[in-house]
């Protein structure tokens, strides 16, 4: 209605009102995988500021949501409805940008209203929908009631807007990526890690991966140690006897450039064993990370909790993986070890075996990153603080079967180097 009144005021009012009346029926939906997220804000008053969390649901950019109404339009109604839909650029808040279009034919439906009094054996959600336009109120009155603002509802002390009702919808199980909203996970829920989405007016370059990973590592240990007054071998990489853990039993911190624009937009934290509730809680309250040289802080939002060490809904399976950060050797080449190129590929195969991946069927060297912004491996920071940088290499690796999730191998693989992402 808002789009019609603001952008298509010249259109036939009777046709527009007929369209709105037909759309007052409760719709059905198709929902793709959803991630629950929240953004922390400080609500300022004259005397103080209160921390609040603005929650929202997110889907992958290439996913679609279908809305189906059980109604039919006349030709004039269909023509105007298509114009209205094409002029809608956001739904809900102005930050919720959308691209809408009308599609003919049958579409899948997995989210539908429950009949009154029926109890669903699956997940349900309470949704606000318009009351149907019928003989109980005139069409003009219904249009007026639909247009009542939140300000007017508060001013008149109404419990609900006058033409709004709540309906319970069925939601398929396992459609939501985030299984809980803050706090500790239930004891029967295993979590192997988390993927954060990063937000900042200036995101760090992918060449700074090891720097960002070290900074993340330092802060998460500070959060954990401050709250629990003890060491976490899985988070720290230091065993209970004080020795450095071996066998890749501690977390991999993998800064990622998922849209390949040259800047880090996600961080994946992954463990080979389930995290404790204390470790999960610490990861959950990790919200910001500073940047040096006066750059703005990075905000971090968990978009997926990994329920399996080798699977993620945010990444597709692939047989081909390509280097996004340089692979740094853990061993030195010496004369007598044969051809250097062959030896180098053998090191890659050996490192893959250490993290449980099979020997690839092809390993092809590449000289630089792939994406909108190209970097040579020499451009990357390839050492931790006070250590000598190692030479970096890149490869395109092909397996004989699909691998589910990005992975890291080689020296400093727990701090972002040696990252391989899907390449098809």
TORLO-573208 format. One record per residue (C-alpha): y, z, x; residue in three letters. Coordinates in steps of 0.05 Angstrom, whole numbers, padded with zeros to 5 digits, always signed. Layout:
<atoms>
YZXALA;...
</atoms>
This chain:
<atoms>
+00000+00000+00000UNK;+00047+00017+00057UNK;+00037-00052+00089UNK;+00047-00088+00023UNK;+00112-00052+00008UNK;+00142-00058+00078UNK;+00119-00127+00099UNK;+00102-00167+00036UNK;+00155-00145-00014UNK;+00164-00217-00036UNK;+00092-00221-00062UNK;+00072-00217-00136UNK;+00074-00143-00155UNK;+00023-00149-00210UNK;-00027-00182-00163UNK;-00016-00129-00110UNK;-00025-00072-00160UNK;-00089-00104-00186UNK;-00116-00106-00114UNK;-00099-00033-00102UNK;-00132-00012-00168UNK;-00196-00049-00150UNK;-00196-00016-00081UNK;-00192+00053-00112UNK;-00268+00052-00119UNK;-00304+00095-00067UNK;-00322+00049-00008UNK;-00383+00046+00036UNK;-00381+00039+00112UNK;-00418+00015+00173UNK;-00404+00061+00233UNK;-00422+00046+00305UNK;-00433+00100+00357UNK;-00377+00151+00355UNK;-00349+00198+00407UNK;-00311+00260+00385UNK;-00252+00275+00430UNK;-00191+00319+00431UNK;-00124+00318+00465UNK;-00091+00384+00485UNK;-00018+00393+00466UNK;+00032+00449+00469UNK;+00067+00459+00402UNK;+00135+00486+00421UNK;+00178+00532+00379UNK;+00244+00566+00395UNK;+00209+00625+00429UNK;+00140+00601+00452UNK;+00090+00545+00460UNK;+00021+00545+00428UNK;-00037+00505+00456UNK;-00069+00462+00402UNK;-00124+00409+00404UNK;-00112+00344+00367UNK;-00181+00317+00352UNK;-00201+00245+00339UNK;-00261+00199+00339UNK;-00267+00139+00386UNK;-00311+00078+00389UNK;-00322+00026+00443UNK;-00270-00031+00442UNK;-00321-00085+00426UNK;-00351-00046+00367UNK;-00334-00058+00294UNK;-00328-00014+00232UNK;-00343-00048+00166UNK;-00314-00024+00099UNK;-00347-00050+00035UNK;-00318-00044-00035UNK;-00359-00061-00096UNK;-00308-00107-00128UNK;-00288-00180-00133UNK;-00220-00214-00129UNK;-00188-00273-00163UNK;-00162-00328-00118UNK;-00090-00302-00119UNK;-00115-00232-00104UNK;-00159-00255-00048UNK;-00102-00295-00016UNK;-00054-00236-00019UNK;-00107-00186+00004UNK;-00121-00227+00067UNK;-00046-00228+00082UNK;-00041-00153+00074UNK;-00102-00140+00119UNK;-00075-00185+00174UNK;-00009-00146+00174UNK;-00042-00077+00183UNK;-00035-00058+00256UNK;-00055+00015+00253UNK;-00094+00063+00209UNK;-00075+00136+00202UNK;-00031+00155+00260UNK;+00011+00103+00296UNK;-00032+00112+00358UNK;-00094+00086+00321UNK;-00085+00012+00334UNK;-00132-00034+00296UNK;-00146-00108+00285UNK;-00169-00122+00214UNK;-00196-00183+00179UNK;-00234-00200+00115UNK;-00306-00223+00124UNK;-00351-00255+00072UNK;-00426-00244+00067UNK;-00470-00183+00073UNK;-00456-00131+00126UNK;-00498-00072+00147UNK;-00483-00005+00114UNK;-00503+00063+00143UNK;-00450+00110+00115UNK;-00447+00118+00040UNK;-00424+00170-00011UNK;-00474+00221-00036UNK;-00484+00228-00111UNK;-00454+00292-00139UNK;-00500+00352-00129UNK;-00548+00316-00082UNK;-00564+00349-00015UNK;-00574+00301+00043UNK;-00628+00313+00095UNK;-00584+00278+00146UNK;-00514+00291+00172UNK;-00456+00292+00122UNK;-00380+00291+00127UNK;-00326+00307+00077UNK;-00277+00249+00068UNK;-00212+00244+00028UNK;-00211+00182-00017UNK;-00164+00159-00074UNK;-00181+00176-00144UNK;-00203+00114-00183UNK;-00149+00080-00224UNK;-00174+00084-00296UNK;-00152+00098-00367UNK;-00135+00170-00351UNK;-00068+00149-00321UNK;-00028+00086-00324UNK;-00029+00038-00265UNK;+00045+00052-00252UNK;+00032+00127-00251UNK;-00028+00118-00206UNK;+00013+00077-00156UNK;+00066+00131-00158UNK;+00015+00187-00146UNK;-00018+00149-00089UNK;+00050+00144-00055UNK;+00064+00219-00055UNK;+00080+00241+00017UNK;+00054+00301+00054UNK;+00125+00328+00054UNK;+00126+00326-00022UNK;+00058+00359-00027UNK;+00083+00417+00015UNK;+00149+00421-00021UNK;+00115+00426-00089UNK;+00061+00473-00062UNK;+00004+00428-00085UNK;-00067+00442-00062UNK;-00081+00367-00056UNK;-00042+00302-00066UNK;-00044+00284-00140UNK;-00088+00221-00133UNK;-00135+00246-00078UNK;-00206+00273-00082UNK;-00259+00292-00031UNK;-00327+00258-00026UNK;-00387+00276+00018UNK;-00414+00217+00058UNK;-00482+00209+00090UNK;-00479+00195+00165UNK;-00540+00171+00205UNK;-00568+00220+00255UNK;-00555+00209+00330UNK;-00493+00167+00316UNK;-00446+00217+00348UNK;-00444+00219+00424UNK;-00415+00288+00430UNK;-00464+00339+00402UNK;-00417+00398+00398UNK;-00343+00414+00394UNK;-00325+00458+00453UNK;-00355+00523+00476UNK;-00427+00533+00498UNK;-00482+00486+00478UNK;-00539+00515+00436UNK;-00596+00538+00480UNK;-00642+00483+00454UNK;-00594+00427+00474UNK;-00604+00399+00544UNK;-00545+00368+00579UNK;-00549+00329+00644UNK;-00476+00314+00653UNK;-00413+00287+00622UNK;-00369+00226+00623UNK;-00294+00237+00621UNK;-00241+00187+00601UNK;-00178+00193+00643UNK;-00106+00187+00618UNK;-00042+00185+00659UNK;+00019+00142+00665UNK;-00005+00127+00736UNK;-00081+00127+00745UNK;-00109+00130+00816UNK;-00135+00068+00850UNK;-00210+00058+00856UNK;-00200+00059+00932UNK;-00185+00134+00924UNK;-00253+00150+00893UNK;-00276+00199+00946UNK;-00208+00235+00944UNK;-00210+00242+00868UNK;-00284+00264+00870UNK;-00268+00318+00922UNK;-00209+00342+00881UNK;-00252+00345+00818UNK;-00306+00383+00857UNK;-00257+00434+00883UNK;-00228+00447+00814UNK;-00294+00452+00777UNK;-00319+00503+00828UNK;-00255+00542+00819UNK;-00265+00543+00743UNK;-00338+00565+00749UNK;-00328+00617+00804UNK;-00268+00648+00770UNK;-00304+00658+00704UNK;-00375+00676+00728UNK;-00362+00707+00797UNK;-00421+00671+00828UNK;-00443+00605+00859UNK;-00474+00547+00821UNK;-00520+00508+00868UNK;-00519+00448+00820UNK;-00443+00444+00819UNK;-00429+00465+00891UNK;-00487+00432+00930UNK;-00498+00499+00966UNK;-00566+00531+00955UNK;-00575+00605+00939UNK;-00591+00618+01012UNK;-00526+00587+01035UNK;-00556+00522+01061UNK;-00536+00452+01040UNK;-00580+00427+00983UNK;-00623+00367+00996UNK;-00660+00318+00951UNK;-00600+00301+00908UNK;-00609+00363+00866UNK;-00534+00375+00857UNK;-00484+00335+00815UNK;-00460+00265+00829UNK;-00385+00258+00816UNK;-00372+00184+00803UNK;-00300+00159+00791UNK;-00305+00092+00756UNK;-00263+00031+00739UNK;-00297+00009+00675UNK;-00246-00045+00657UNK;-00242-00070+00729UNK;-00167-00068+00734UNK;-00169-00032+00801UNK;-00155+00038+00775UNK;-00201+00097+00759UNK;-00206+00106+00683UNK;-00270+00148+00677UNK;-00308+00200+00717UNK;-00383+00208+00707UNK;-00414+00275+00727UNK;-00489+00273+00728UNK;-00545+00320+00749UNK;-00619+00306+00761UNK;-00636+00371+00725UNK;-00609+00401+00660UNK;-00544+00439+00668UNK;-00540+00512+00648UNK;-00495+00533+00590UNK;-00447+00564+00641UNK;-00442+00498+00679UNK;-00433+00458+00615UNK;-00379+00505+00591UNK;-00342+00498+00657UNK;-00345+00422+00652UNK;-00321+00426+00580UNK;-00257+00464+00597UNK;-00240+00418+00655UNK;-00179+00384+00624UNK;-00130+00363+00678UNK;-00127+00345+00752UNK;-00066+00340+00796UNK;-00045+00279+00837UNK;-00007+00282+00902UNK;+00058+00247+00922UNK;+00093+00267+00858UNK;+00047+00227+00813UNK;+00035+00255+00742UNK;-00026+00297+00728UNK;-00089+00265+00701UNK;-00114+00287+00632UNK;-00189+00287+00623UNK;-00226+00279+00557UNK;-00302+00286+00550UNK;-00325+00224+00513UNK;-00400+00232+00522UNK;-00447+00289+00540UNK;-00509+00260+00574UNK;-00572+00283+00538UNK;-00616+00245+00587UNK;-00606+00237+00662UNK;-00618+00162+00658UNK;-00584+00141+00594UNK;-00514+00133+00567UNK;-00486+00101+00504UNK;-00424+00078+00542UNK;-00461+00032+00590UNK;-00509-00024+00574UNK;-00575-00033+00609UNK;-00578-00086+00663UNK;-00622-00117+00716UNK;-00563-00134+00760UNK;-00516-00082+00791UNK;-00456-00094+00837UNK;-00419-00048+00885UNK;-00354-00018+00858UNK;-00344+00029+00917UNK;-00371+00018+00988UNK;-00441+00036+01009UNK;-00438+00078+01073UNK;-00500+00085+01117UNK;-00533+00152+01128UNK;-00568+00127+01191UNK;-00546+00090+01254UNK;-00572+00023+01276UNK;-00603+00020+01345UNK;-00630-00038+01385UNK;-00703-00049+01373UNK;-00698-00041+01298UNK;-00698-00116+01287UNK;-00649-00161+01251UNK;-00588-00121+01229UNK;-00583-00155+01161UNK;-00655-00142+01145UNK;-00649-00070+01169UNK;-00588-00060+01126UNK;-00625-00083+01063UNK;-00682-00036+01081UNK;-00633+00022+01082UNK;-00609+00003+01012UNK;-00681+00001+00986UNK;-00696+00068+01019UNK;-00634+00101+00988UNK;-00654+00074+00920UNK;-00722+00106+00926UNK;-00689+00174+00939UNK;-00657+00173+00870UNK;-00720+00148+00835UNK;-00703+00074+00829UNK;-00752+00018+00846UNK;-00746-00031+00903UNK;-00701-00088+00881UNK;-00724-00160+00881UNK;-00659-00184+00913UNK;-00603-00153+00953UNK;-00543-00199+00965UNK;-00484-00175+01009UNK;-00414-00183+00981UNK;-00349-00175+01019UNK;-00302-00146+00966UNK;-00297-00116+00897UNK;-00301-00157+00833UNK;-00247-00153+00780UNK;-00174-00163+00764UNK;-00152-00129+00829UNK;-00193-00146+00891UNK;-00204-00096+00947UNK;-00240-00103+01013UNK;-00288-00047+01031UNK;-00241-00031+01089UNK;-00187-00014+01037UNK;-00227+00046+01012UNK;-00223+00117+01037UNK;-00293+00125+01066UNK;-00294+00196+01091UNK;-00285+00267+01067UNK;-00231+00311+01097UNK;-00237+00321+01172UNK;-00295+00272+01178UNK;-00298+00204+01212UNK;-00298+00145+01163UNK;-00362+00103+01162UNK;-00365+00028+01155UNK;-00371+00005+01083UNK;-00415-00050+01054UNK;-00422-00081+00985UNK;-00482-00113+00951UNK;-00506-00146+00888UNK;-00574-00115+00872UNK;-00624-00146+00825UNK;-00683-00107+00795UNK;-00744-00136+00760UNK;-00730-00092+00699UNK;-00668-00062+00666UNK;-00635+00001+00693UNK;-00598+00044+00643UNK;-00539+00076+00679UNK;-00493+00066+00740UNK;-00516+00101+00803UNK;-00493+00121+00873UNK;-00530+00115+00939UNK;-00515+00126+01013UNK;-00470+00174+01050UNK;-00420+00211+01005UNK;-00456+00185+00943UNK;-00444+00253+00911UNK;-00370+00241+00919UNK;-00361+00172+00890UNK;-00382+00124+00945UNK;-00440+00076+00939UNK;-00427+00066+00865UNK;-00463+00008+00831UNK;-00445-00015+00761UNK;-00476-00066+00713UNK;-00457-00138+00730UNK;-00479-00179+00669UNK;
</atoms>
